[in-house]
């Protein structure tokens, strides 16, 4: 076959390095391989189909040498490209224990190092140790083994330089019986791959893999490929090709395989569960669109505010009745109005926070609730003084008058107003984007001055506690309208709600802090409204007997 191929080449090529123009005494030899020094200075011209030594490509040293196979450098480059194509980076090398084998081994190691291909083992085979090779292979973990160097066939084929020096033709005494099948398999696989690629793409080439057309793929990797969303961590004391795949850290991602490092998502994005891509963070705040509680709180706020307006209407209609006059009409109006505005403050807490609503929500809530509690405190003080001043010679009679309750309300409320003004002037609340939580951005209000915020709550709690203590002390006094008892119940409910709400508020985050505060506002405001005014309205509208007896204690409350 080789002679036939050579004859076809000679028939169609007019000149191969001028060999036909040479002297007739020159001869052309078909040469499979061997040592270059055997024919370094030969006058004959060599055409080799097996010699692969790169040194033979130097025309200054071997001007008369030709070959039909690429040299080792090209073959090694092809091997490297094949390994990269198949993503094999964990191989073994078996080579002959001679100059040619050691030279190929060094070339392979250099190329493999440049392309980050790891060599698990290297075995140099000689006539003395070839029986030990199978045992050495049993302990290897790779299925990809590269065989290089020189070898002899089992049925004949050792070359000696003396044959070439004697100017006698080389003999090709043996053949590799497996070569025809290997060539057939390679050509068949390539043809099938190309054929399927053309059929599936209407004649257009597309990405295809030779491995798809083989039955079982060899294991040519020390570690499996790290999928997107993971990164490689080298195993200590191993080759660079041996590593572990660990998931990207929280907030990081990678969208390609075998990543050395993960990248952080942009500030307003967060990785998905697989951590192979980022998506826009969910924005969290108490919203009408997504939270049913926002609608429920709005309904209750409006309902309780309307009840406050309704009660103010009743007090206006029955302005001159003994019950209304005994409860200090103007102070009751101040209390009901401040309660109404306190309940309407709920709408400042619902919806997307902005700087303006952040500044108004806490300050308005603090001021209006301070007026509410101050009014309750003024009512409590009036009840105490009224029963202390029943005797004509009592010094408490001088304290009974119109100015006292207004002074209490104005004085107590002024302290909270001053705190609010300083708060807004020095360090006001503002809108804040909190991205400390996975997958979401919490849009919330930063309270600015934490000291002012706690002073507001602390002062409010102090006024409520004083009102409760005073009302509890006078709860048994013979009041026909039970004013002291109603104040005691309302302040007990107010203090209980806020004692429970403050720890829950401090342990919550995002919209849940807002939910806790709204619930406390509605519960405490609604409690005061119901405990103090519903019984009065009932007596005014339904119980005429109590209404007729009201003139007995009227003088003590006006």
Secondary structure as GFF3:
##gff-version 3
##sequence-region A 1 558
A	DSSP	alpha_helix	2	12	.	.	.	ID=ss1
A	DSSP	three_ten_helix	19	21	.	.	.	ID=ss2
A	DSSP	beta_strand	28	31	.	.	.	ID=ss3
A	DSSP	three_ten_helix	36	39	.	.	.	ID=ss4
A	DSSP	beta_strand	45	48	.	.	.	ID=ss5
A	DSSP	three_ten_helix	54	57	.	.	.	ID=ss6
A	DSSP	beta_strand	65	67	.	.	.	ID=ss7
A	DSSP	alpha_helix	72	85	.	.	.	ID=ss8
A	DSSP	beta_strand	90	96	.	.	.	ID=ss9
A	DSSP	alpha_helix	99	114	.	.	.	ID=ss10
A	DSSP	beta_strand	118	125	.	.	.	ID=ss11
A	DSSP	three_ten_helix	130	132	.	.	.	ID=ss12
A	DSSP	alpha_helix	133	138	.	.	.	ID=ss13
A	DSSP	beta_strand	145	148	.	.	.	ID=ss14
A	DSSP	alpha_helix	161	165	.	.	.	ID=ss15
A	DSSP	alpha_helix	179	200	.	.	.	ID=ss16
A	DSSP	three_ten_helix	210	213	.	.	.	ID=ss17
A	DSSP	beta_strand	230	234	.	.	.	ID=ss18
A	DSSP	beta_strand	243	247	.	.	.	ID=ss19
A	DSSP	beta_strand	252	253	.	.	.	ID=ss20
A	DSSP	beta_strand	263	264	.	.	.	ID=ss21
A	DSSP	beta_strand	269	271	.	.	.	ID=ss22
A	DSSP	beta_strand	278	280	.	.	.	ID=ss23
A	DSSP	beta_strand	282	284	.	.	.	ID=ss24
A	DSSP	alpha_helix	292	317	.	.	.	ID=ss25
A	DSSP	alpha_helix	322	326	.	.	.	ID=ss26
A	DSSP	alpha_helix	329	344	.	.	.	ID=ss27
A	DSSP	alpha_helix	346	349	.	.	.	ID=ss28
A	DSSP	alpha_helix	355	388	.	.	.	ID=ss29
A	DSSP	three_ten_helix	395	399	.	.	.	ID=ss30
A	DSSP	alpha_helix	402	426	.	.	.	ID=ss31
A	DSSP	beta_strand	430	434	.	.	.	ID=ss32
A	DSSP	beta_strand	440	446	.	.	.	ID=ss33
A	DSSP	alpha_helix	450	473	.	.	.	ID=ss34
A	DSSP	alpha_helix	483	506	.	.	.	ID=ss35
A	DSSP	alpha_helix	511	529	.	.	.	ID=ss36
A	DSSP	pi_helix	530	534	.	.	.	ID=ss37
A	DSSP	alpha_helix	535	541	.	.	.	ID=ss38
A	DSSP	alpha_helix	544	548	.	.	.	ID=ss39
A	DSSP	three_ten_helix	549	552	.	.	.	ID=ss40
A	DSSP	alpha_helix	554	557	.	.	.	ID=ss41
###
